């Protein structure tokens, strides 16, 4: 009962705290220059503005750069045009999200891989939870994103400010279904540390046992 109460409490924190905020209709209506071009996917305008000396890392009211806007709009070509012009691929917006984590949460593996290829570090500490893109993707059960982040060298055992690693979060915030099972398998196969416990020293295996996730228990017990 104590473990279930703890999980429910932390789940409430994780789901009610601020998460990613894409540009609103009001934000978009205010956009001009590179932010507008990035949102619209207008690579020719991005190139023209870059040549004219426009600030490639200008911030909107939520500290989103044009590259963040391109990521939220899922415009791969715009992101590449900005990177080619010299935009910062590791910038964090006001909630400390980078392009890789935006793409990871959106389950957009192609955009995420492009961002990594363009210089975005897949191991950055991001989000209000001091987490990583890998933790976010594990939480959401985004299997291909997790696979690519592991291949890109994302840190497997980073602990966020809830006391969770990607492995623990896949269990605690996952639904125990096939996607989260696959995420747990990928993390275990990659060498994620199963002995790490949360702030109450409860391991991913113990959480899986407590939640009745029998398939995860098998994976974590191997």
C-alpha positions as CSV (number, residue, x, y, z in Angstrom):
1,X,0.0,0.0,0.0
2,X,2.8,2.4,0.9
3,X,4.5,1.8,-2.5
4,X,1.2,2.3,-4.4
5,X,0.5,5.6,-2.5
6,X,4.0,6.8,-3.3
7,X,3.6,6.0,-7.0
8,X,0.2,7.7,-7.1
9,X,1.6,10.8,-5.4
10,X,4.6,11.1,-7.7
11,X,2.4,10.3,-10.8
12,X,0.3,13.3,-9.8
13,X,3.3,15.5,-9.6
14,X,4.5,14.3,-13.0
15,X,1.2,14.7,-14.8
16,X,0.0,18.0,-13.2
17,X,3.4,19.9,-13.4
18,X,4.1,21.9,-16.5
19,X,4.8,19.9,-19.6
20,X,5.8,20.9,-23.1
21,X,4.0,23.9,-24.4
22,X,3.8,24.2,-28.2
23,X,3.3,27.7,-29.7
24,X,-0.3,28.8,-29.2
25,X,-2.5,30.4,-31.9
26,X,-1.8,33.7,-30.3
27,X,2.0,33.0,-30.3
28,X,1.8,32.1,-34.0
29,X,-0.2,35.2,-34.8
30,X,2.6,37.4,-33.3
31,X,5.4,35.6,-35.1
32,X,7.5,37.3,-37.7
33,X,10.9,36.8,-39.3
34,X,12.6,33.5,-38.5
35,X,10.0,32.3,-36.1
36,X,7.3,32.7,-38.7
37,X,9.4,31.1,-41.4
38,X,10.3,28.2,-39.1
39,X,6.6,27.6,-38.3
40,X,5.6,27.8,-41.9
41,X,8.4,25.6,-43.1
42,X,9.7,28.3,-45.4
43,X,13.3,27.3,-46.0
44,X,13.9,29.9,-48.7
45,X,12.9,32.7,-46.2
46,X,15.0,31.2,-43.5
47,X,18.0,31.3,-45.8
48,X,17.2,34.9,-46.9
49,X,16.8,36.1,-43.3
50,X,20.0,34.3,-42.2
51,X,22.0,36.0,-45.0
52,X,20.6,39.4,-44.0
53,X,21.9,38.9,-40.4
54,X,18.7,38.0,-38.6
55,X,19.2,36.6,-35.1
56,X,19.1,32.8,-35.5
57,X,18.5,32.3,-31.8
58,X,16.0,35.0,-31.2
59,X,13.5,34.1,-28.4
60,X,9.7,34.3,-28.4
61,X,7.8,35.1,-25.1
62,X,8.3,31.4,-24.0
63,X,12.0,31.5,-24.9
64,X,11.5,29.3,-28.0
65,X,14.1,29.8,-30.7
66,X,13.1,29.4,-34.4
67,X,14.6,25.9,-34.1
68,X,12.2,25.0,-31.3
69,X,9.3,26.3,-33.4
70,X,10.4,24.2,-36.3
71,X,10.6,21.2,-34.1
72,X,7.1,21.8,-32.6
73,X,5.8,22.2,-36.2
74,X,7.7,19.0,-37.3
75,X,9.4,20.8,-40.2
76,X,12.6,18.8,-40.7
77,X,13.8,21.0,-43.6
78,X,13.4,24.1,-41.6
79,X,15.4,22.7,-38.8
80,X,18.2,21.7,-41.2
81,X,18.1,25.2,-42.8
82,X,18.5,26.8,-39.4
83,X,21.3,24.5,-38.3
84,X,23.1,25.1,-41.6
85,X,22.9,28.8,-41.0
86,X,24.4,28.4,-37.5
87,X,21.5,28.2,-35.1
88,X,22.1,26.7,-31.7
89,X,20.9,23.1,-31.7
90,X,21.2,22.8,-27.9
91,X,19.1,25.7,-26.8
92,X,16.6,25.2,-24.1
93,X,13.2,26.9,-24.1
94,X,11.5,28.3,-20.9
95,X,10.6,24.8,-19.6
96,X,14.1,23.5,-20.3
97,X,13.1,21.4,-23.4
98,X,15.5,21.0,-26.3
99,X,14.7,19.9,-29.8
100,X,15.5,16.2,-29.2
101,X,13.2,16.0,-26.2
102,X,10.4,17.9,-28.1
103,X,10.7,15.3,-30.9
104,X,11.0,12.4,-28.4
105,X,7.7,13.4,-26.7
106,X,6.0,13.9,-30.1
107,X,7.1,10.3,-31.1
108,X,8.9,11.8,-34.1
109,X,12.0,9.6,-34.4
110,X,13.0,11.0,-37.8
111,X,13.1,14.6,-36.6
112,X,14.8,13.5,-33.4
113,X,17.6,11.7,-35.3
114,X,18.0,14.7,-37.6
115,X,18.4,17.0,-34.6
116,X,21.1,14.7,-33.2
117,X,22.9,14.6,-36.6
118,X,22.7,18.4,-36.6
119,X,24.5,18.6,-33.2
120,X,21.8,18.4,-30.5
121,X,23.3,16.4,-27.6
122,X,21.0,13.5,-26.8
123,X,22.2,13.5,-23.2
124,X,21.2,17.0,-22.2
125,X,19.4,17.5,-18.9
126,X,15.9,18.8,-19.9
127,X,12.4,19.5,-18.7
128,X,11.1,20.7,-15.3
129,X,12.0,17.3,-13.9
130,X,15.7,17.5,-14.7
131,X,15.3,14.5,-16.8
132,X,16.4,13.5,-20.3
133,X,14.8,12.8,-23.7
134,X,15.3,9.1,-22.9
135,X,13.4,9.3,-19.7
136,X,10.5,11.1,-21.4
137,X,10.4,8.6,-24.2
138,X,10.5,5.6,-21.8
139,X,7.7,7.1,-19.8
140,X,5.5,7.4,-23.0
141,X,6.5,4.0,-24.4
142,X,7.9,5.4,-27.6
143,X,9.9,2.3,-28.7
144,X,11.7,3.5,-31.8
145,X,12.6,6.8,-30.1
146,X,14.1,4.9,-27.2
147,X,16.0,2.6,-29.6
148,X,17.5,5.5,-31.4
149,X,18.4,7.4,-28.3
150,X,20.2,4.4,-26.9
151,X,22.1,4.0,-30.2
152,X,23.0,7.7,-30.0
153,X,24.6,7.2,-26.6
154,X,21.9,8.8,-24.4
155,X,22.7,8.2,-20.7
156,X,20.9,5.1,-19.5
157,X,20.9,5.8,-15.7
158,X,20.3,9.5,-15.3
159,X,18.1,10.1,-12.3
160,X,15.5,12.9,-12.5
161,X,14.2,15.0,-9.7
162,X,11.4,12.5,-9.0
163,X,14.1,10.0,-8.2
164,X,13.5,7.9,-11.4
165,X,15.6,6.6,-14.2
166,X,14.3,5.8,-17.6
167,X,13.9,2.1,-16.5
168,X,12.0,3.0,-13.4
169,X,9.8,5.6,-15.2
170,X,8.9,3.0,-17.9
171,X,7.4,0.9,-15.1
172,X,6.0,3.5,-12.8
173,X,4.4,5.7,-15.5
174,X,3.9,3.0,-18.1
175,X,0.8,0.8,-18.6
176,X,2.6,-2.5,-18.5
177,X,1.6,-3.2,-22.2
178,X,3.6,-4.2,-25.2
179,X,5.2,-0.9,-25.9
180,X,6.4,-0.3,-22.4
181,X,7.6,-3.9,-22.2
182,X,9.6,-3.3,-25.3
183,X,11.1,-0.2,-23.8
184,X,12.1,-2.1,-20.7
185,X,13.7,-4.8,-22.8
186,X,15.7,-2.3,-24.8
187,X,17.0,-0.6,-21.7
188,X,17.9,-3.9,-20.0
189,X,19.6,-5.1,-23.2
190,X,21.6,-1.9,-23.4
191,X,22.8,-2.3,-19.8
192,X,20.6,0.0,-17.8
193,X,21.3,-0.5,-14.1
194,X,18.4,-2.5,-12.5
195,X,19.8,-2.1,-9.0
196,X,19.1,1.7,-8.9
197,X,16.1,2.4,-6.6
198,X,14.0,5.5,-6.3
199,X,14.0,7.9,-3.4
200,X,12.6,5.1,-1.2
201,X,15.1,2.5,-2.6
202,X,12.4,0.7,-4.6
203,X,13.8,-0.8,-7.8
204,X,12.2,-1.1,-11.2
205,X,11.7,-4.8,-10.5
206,X,9.9,-4.1,-7.2
207,X,7.7,-1.5,-8.8
208,X,6.8,-4.0,-11.6
209,X,6.0,-6.7,-9.0
210,X,3.9,-4.3,-7.0
211,X,1.9,-3.3,-10.1
212,X,1.4,-6.8,-11.3
213,X,3.3,-6.3,-14.6
214,X,4.3,-9.9,-15.0
215,X,6.0,-9.6,-18.4
216,X,8.2,-6.7,-17.1
217,X,9.0,-8.8,-14.0
218,X,10.3,-11.5,-16.3
219,X,12.5,-9.1,-18.2
220,X,13.8,-7.4,-15.1
221,X,14.5,-10.8,-13.4
222,X,16.6,-12.3,-16.3
